[in-house]
C-alpha cells in the first residue's frame, strides 16, 4: 500500500476520464441499443463500468475522476456509480461523437480547474487483470506524460489475435516507454503470428495518458475546428450554462476518433509496454479468453445442460438452454430472443442486428417492455440470483402494498420523486437517492409527483418469480401476483 | 370419387384402429411427457392425430373408426377429435403396454360387434402423403387380409435410411403382396445403401391390416397369456363394466409389441409393397424430409432470422431465434426451454431428456404451468397466430368479465362444468361440449361446480399477448391485464 499512497501523493495532478458512451450491438441479445455492454455483468459480479470505476479508485483521488457519457445513457451511469462517485463527476455529452470530442471536452474542463492536470483516458467496457501491473503502468506513463508525451498503452500480446489493432514500438525512450514506429490495423492470421514472434508489436488498448495542456495543443494543431468549437464555450464549462452551450457545439461537430484525429499524426506520441492482462471484450467469443472454462473448454453461465459441448460459450438469462454436441459455438438466451452463432463468426452479430432492422424486428433491438396498470417496466438483465428492472410509474400511480418471501429489493430513483412505505415508515426519495427493502418487509412504491417516476430496481434472492408477490392491498384491486 | 364410394360399399367390414398412446421425448422441448408428438402441429395446419383421422375418413365409415389411447392422454384425444368423431369411438387403456395389448383389446371389441371385421391398425403420429396411393394400398391389403393374411405395410424406400426397420419381401403372392422373407433391424449406412439398391427391402411402417379373427387366432397361439386375459373379460367389453375389468387385466399383463409377440413368429404374415409417401417423424431431423425447404435446404418455422444457414431446422414457438452460419443444426425454441443440436445427433434428444431428470430439471419435462388467483394454466403450444392453453379453474372460481380486441377463443370442456357468459347470454357447457367467443365479444368463464373445471382454450388472432385483456369487472379486483 505504500506504493499506492506514494502515487496518490505524487499524482495529485492525475485525473481519470472514463468514456462510457458506447453502443451495444456486439453483445446482442443481452445488450440492447439503450443498454450497452458497459452496464452488463458479463465478466463477473460487477458490471464492466463498476469494475472500471473500482479499479481506478486505487489510482486517482475520487474528486479527480470523471465519467463522460451521452444523454441517453446518463441515467444508467448515475445508477451504476451511485455508491462510488458523486453525480457531479458525470459529464454528459448531448450525443455521442466518437472519442475526439469527448476527450476535448474533458480536457477543457479539467484544464480549467488545474493547468497542470494529467488525464488517464480509458473505456468503461474493457476487462483488465493484474492491478499492480496496471498501477505500475499508469505511474510510468504519468512520468512520460509529464515530459509532454501523448502516451498510448500497448499491451504485450499472448496470442496471435486478429481482432485488435497493433502499435509497433520503435526506439526506447525510457524503461517501458518507446517511440511509436507505426499504428497497424487489425492483421490477418499470418501477420498476427509474425507480430507475436517479432515482439515489437503491442495491442492498441485504447488507453491513453497525457497532460490536458498537451492534448489540447495537439487538438488545436490537428483538429482546429474541434478546438475552436470548445474554446468558444470554455467560459461556460462548469457553470449552469454548460448544457445549453454543449448542445450548440455538438450540433455542429463531426464524429471522429482521437486515434485518427490526433494520435496517428502527432510527433509527441509514445507507447508504454504494459504488463497487465487486457481484453476489449469485443464479442461473445472474448468470454472464452477471460472467463473460467470447464475441462472441455466451455464457458457456461446460467441455466444450461450441455451434452458433449466443446469450446463453446453458453449464456442463459433464466430459461433452460439444452444442447447436444456444440462445437465452438456461442448460444445466448434472453427473455425475448436467442442467438446461435459459431464462435469464429461472432463479429457478424452486428450484421445480424442490421438484418433484424431490415426484417421489421426492431423491437428486439430494445429491452423488452411490460405494461402494467401503473406504468411499465423493462427487465434490463436477469441472471442467477438477481434481476434488474427499469420501472416507470405514471404520475399519481401507486403499486400495491406487498411483500416478498424470497427476495430483497434495492431501489434507485433516476427521475422524479418516490413516496415509499417500508414497514410502518413512510418517506420520500429523490433523484439519485436510494432505499433497500429486505425480504418479508411490507412495502409500497408510489409516485406522488406530476412527472413520471423512474426507478432502477435490483432484486436479489433465490427465487425471483412474479409469483412471489404477497399483496396486502392494491388500488388496482389485484390480490395475488403481478407487481 | 367413384373408387372411394365403391370401397366404402365393399368394405363395410373394414374397421380402423388408430393407436394414440405414444410418449413424446424425441420432440422435446415442444413435446412433453404429458403432451406427446401426436397432439402437435409440427407438420402442418392440423395436429398429426387430426391429420390421421381425416385421412381415414376417406377409407372407413365413421362408426368403424376407433382410437385407442391411455388414460393420461384421453382428454387430449377427445379434444382433438371433437369435430370428427363421437366420444364412444375412443377406447381408453388404463395404462400403455405397447402395441400387442392395445391391438388385442381392439380386436376383441371389434369382433364382438362384427365377426367378419377387418382391422386397419396404424399409429396416430406418422406423416403420409399420396392419398390415392394410400387408399389403393388399403384396398389391396384388405383383399389379402380377407384370405387370412396378416398384412404389414412396407413402404418403398427413396433413400438409404438408417433410422427405420426393414421388411424383406419374398415370393410374390399377388400383384403388390409378397411373403415376408425376414424382418430386419435398423441397418448401418452401408447395409441401408445395399437395401436401397436391392429393391426387395421395404420400410416397416408399423401399419397392419388383418381380420380381427385372424389376429386373435395368432395371439392365442403365440401370446396365450395375453389372449386368456382378454377372453376372460370379453363379456364385459362394451358394457359399463369395461373400465373396471380393464384395470384388472392391465395390472397383470406385460408390455410387448405386436411385431415381436406375433408378426415375427406367425406363418400368416405378408407384406404389401405400398406406394405412398411415409415418415414416422421420429425426430426433429425428419422435418427436413417432409417439410418444404428454402433454397439452402433449411426448414424454418416461426419467428426466426437466420444468416447463412444451410440444411438446418429452426422452430420457434414465439420468441425470436436469430442465428449466424448454422450448418445442419436443429434449433427448437419454446417458452421455457431451447434445444440446440446437430441434425445427425437428434436421436440423442432422448438421452438429453434423461440427463435433465438427473440434473434436477424435471420441470422441463412437463408443460410450463402458470398460477393465477382462480387456478392455473399451461400453454400447450404456441405458434404463429394461435396458442393452445389447458386451463384449470378451482371450484367456484370465476374469471373477470373481459373482452379481447385481437383474438377469438374456442373453449372445450374436458372435465367439470362451465358457466359461460357470452355477450348478454349466460349458459352452461358440459364435458365434451364447446363454445366459441369471437373477438370484441365480452365474456366470462366460471366454475359453478364442486370439482375442478378443465378446459382447452384455442386462441387465434394476430396478437395473443396477455396485454390484450380488457377487464370489465373482476372478483379478484384486477382492472387490466392477466386473464
Interface residues (C-beta under 8 A of the other chain):
Chain A: X29 X305 X307 X319 X320 X321 X322 X323 X324 X325 X326 X329 X331 X333 X335 X336 X337 X338 X339 X340 X341 X342 X345 X346 X348 X349 X351 X352 X355 X356 X359 X361 X364 X371 X372 X373 X467 X474 X476 X477 X478 X479 X480 X481 X482
Chain B: X29 X305 X307 X319 X320 X321 X322 X323 X324 X325 X326 X329 X331 X333 X336 X337 X338 X339 X340 X341 X342 X345 X348 X349 X351 X352 X355 X356 X359 X361 X364 X371 X372 X373 X467 X474 X476 X477 X478 X479 X480 X481 X482
